[in-house]
Amino acid sequence: AHRARLRSLAVPLPLVSVSVEAADAPLVVRTRHADLPDNLLQVAPPGATVWLRRGEGMVAWGEVARFEVTGHSRFADAARAWRLLAEGAVVRDEVDVNGTGPLAFGSFAFADDGESVLVVPEVVVGRRDGVGWVTTMSRGGRVPAATVPARQADPRSPGHVRLRPGALSEQEWCGAVEDALGRIAAGELEKVVLARDLLAHTDEALDVRWPLTHFAEHYPGCWTFHVDGLLGATPEMLVRLDNGLATSRVLAGTIRRTGDDEHDLALAGSLARSSKDLEEHELAVRSVADALARHGTLNVPESPFVLHLPNVMHLATDVTGVVHDGRSALELVADLHPSAAVCGTPTEKAKSAITELERMDRGRYAGPVGWVDADGDGEWAIALRCAQVDGETTLRLFAGCGVVAGSTPSDELAEADAKLTPVRDALTGAGDG
C-alpha cells in the first residue's frame, strides 16, 4: 500500500497568509541575486532546512506544500506529485543556476513501510560557485519579501547530553554480527549492513543549528543536512543529476583514524590493500553501477581511492555517467536505493536479515536525503552520520557497518563507534572553540 498527500499550511509564516483553498493555486516562484554572509547558517532561523558543503548550498524555511509518501512506490509518488506542482508554477528566475527556481527538499525512509517526506519551503537562501540568491515560493497569497534576513541569534547549547543503548546493547549487537557471519558462511548472503542506534537525551531543548554548525565546521567535505527533523553530515552522495550528467560517490570499507598523520597514512595504505575491504567496496560499486547503467553510459574507475575524513577513512569510488532516458534525480534514486553500501547483497535477502537482526526501525537513517528542482535535477545523498529528532530533548543516533566474510564483531563494533563520533561530538560541542 502507498499513499501521497499534499498539505497546504494555513499560515506558514507571518509574512504570508495561505488558505486551505490555496491547495489548487499555482506555485508562484521568484529568484533574485543576493549578497550573503560567508556562513549561511547565520541567517537560518531555528528549525531551518539545511543543505551545505564547503560553505555553499542552501538554507530554507517555511512550508508551502508537503508531500508525505510511503510504500515501495514512494519515490515515484513523490516525483509525480512534485512534477505536477512544478509544471504549473509561475516562475521568474533572475539567477538561473543549479538550485534556483522551484525547489523541494526531501528525506525518505530506508524501508518501504516507513514515512517519507518532500517539503516545498517558502524561502530559500543559497550560494553556488560564489553566486548568491534568494528564492521565494507561495501559493494563493502574498509573496514573502525577497531580501536576505538579518543575522539570527547564535544557537544555544543543549546542555549535558546523556547517551544510552537503543534497540540492542553492545553485546547483543555483536551477537547479531555473529549471526550475520553465519549466514554469509552458509552462502545465504555476500554482505549485509547492520546498524545500531543510541538514544540521546539533552538537558535543554535542541536547536538543530547547534549540531549543524559543528558539522559544517568540522566536516566541510561532507553534506551537512537537516530535513524535517533528520540531521547529519554524510560523506556519501547517492546521485547528483545536473543537465543529464549523473554522479555517485560510493563508500564501503572503513578504518578508524588515530590522529597521528604518519600512522594514518600507513593505515590508509593497509585499507587500500585489504582484500576484505576491497571485496565489500566492489559489491557496493557494482550495485550502483548496475542501476545507473540501465539509464545511460557510465565511467567506473578501476580502483577506489582513500577518502580521508576527520574521524575515519573510507574506500571511495566516484561513478559518473550520462543519462539518456530523461530520468529525474528522484527517479534515479528509486532504482539506486537501497545500494549494497547500506543494505547488502543479494538485496532482498540482506533486507530480510536487517529486519531480523537489527530489531529496530531505521526510519529515515540510510535513506536518501536531498533536494530536487523543477527540471528534475538535484542532489540526493545517503543519510549517514545522522540523528532523528524525536522530541525537544530526545534524539536517535545511527551508525552501520558492512559485514562480509572476514569481518569480526569487535572490529565492526569499533567501526560503528567511530561513525557515531560526528553526531556525539556535534551534540556535546566537542572540539569547538
Secondary structure, DSSP 8 states (H G I E B T S, - for coil): --EEEEE--S-SBTTB---GGGGGS-EEEEEEE----S-GGGG--TT-EEEEETTEEEEEE--SEEEEEESTTHHHHHHHHHHHHHHT-EEEESS-STT-SSEEEEE--SSTTS-EEEEE-SEEEEEETTEEEEEEEEESS-----S-------------EEEEE-SS-HHHHHHHHHHHHHHHHTTS-SEEEEEEEEEEEESS---THHHHHHHHHH-TTSEEEEETTEEEEE--EEEEEETTEEEEEEEEEEEE--S-HHHHHHHHHHHHH-HHHHHHHHHHHHHHHHHHHTTEEEE--SS-EEEE-SSEEEEEEEEEEEE-S---HHHHHHHH-S-TTTSEESHHHHHHHHHHHH-S--TTTTSEEEEEETTS-EEEEE--SEEEEEETTEEEEEEEEEEETT--HHHHHHHHHHHHHHHHHHHHTTT--
